[in-house]
Amino acid sequence: MRSLSSIEEWRAYCEEVRRAGGRVGLVATMGALHEGHASLFERARRDGTVVVATIFVNPRQFNDDGDLRSYPRTPRDDRAMARRHGVDCLVEPRLDEMWPDYPRPTATTVSVRGVGDGFEGDGRPGHFDGVASVVAKLLTITGPCAAYFGEKDFQQVAVVRAMVRDLGFAVTVVACPIVREPDGLALSSRNRRLSPRGRERATALSRALARAAREPATASEVRATLRATLEEAGVEVAYADVVDPVRLVPAGDDEAGERRALVAGIIDGVRLIDNGPVTLVAREA
Ligand code: PAF
């Protein structure tokens, strides 16, 4: 596995891959790698790409300093995991190269309206500006590629897709399924900050989604099922909603068909998110 940190070398590596007729598969991460990330590396390998993974804890997407400080950092384990799962090139860019002006604001910010508003956009003001800006930079340096993102961050995938389309990046966005623990908890770097009791409580997120998916229901019924399951488990609910999976607009009771349920809850002071498919039936007139 190649290990790089300079932007110049990273850009040159990707250009060389393409010159030799290969395709770059980018997996952007903030480290604290787990099996969810491993599934992205493996998917990129199966697609026949030369896998380039980045680890950069992007301070611009944290709206809370405490959250940034407590974000888990496990560089040695991350390197071992990347090697084990067939990453060809691991890039750990330096903060002063990624954001030379930090902590002063950048002159340029990428802001995705519509799909970036609401949900995580409301709960974490400025979060998606930070995500879109850093992903734009990662994609610009990497150049034409397939970029792999986990569907656990459903809204993030929608934001990246909108940005790629609107700004004309030569990038194919590949959304990959959520990886779960045997008890349903979606894998997340944040899970390691939960107490044993909080960890147990956190299973309410996937349980709520499974209950809501059990049988077709109206949008209001889905919302009520999600919220009740979370509240019964003592989870502080940030949101529990059902939306159009592309535009992320909340569904109405007159709608029927496949939609996406989105939940977010705060447990032990840690914000956790999850999502899953649900089938809506229209309320009878
Ligand atoms: O999903 C993440 O880990 C981050 O939001 C990303 C896409 C690497 C941007 O910092």
Boltz pocket constraint, residues with backbone or C-beta under 6 A from the ligand:
constraints:
  - pocket:
      binder: B
      contacts: [[A, 28], [A, 29], [A, 30], [A, 56], [A, 58], [A, 61], [A, 130], [A, 131], [A, 134], [A, 135], [A, 153], [A, 156]]
      max_distance: 6.0
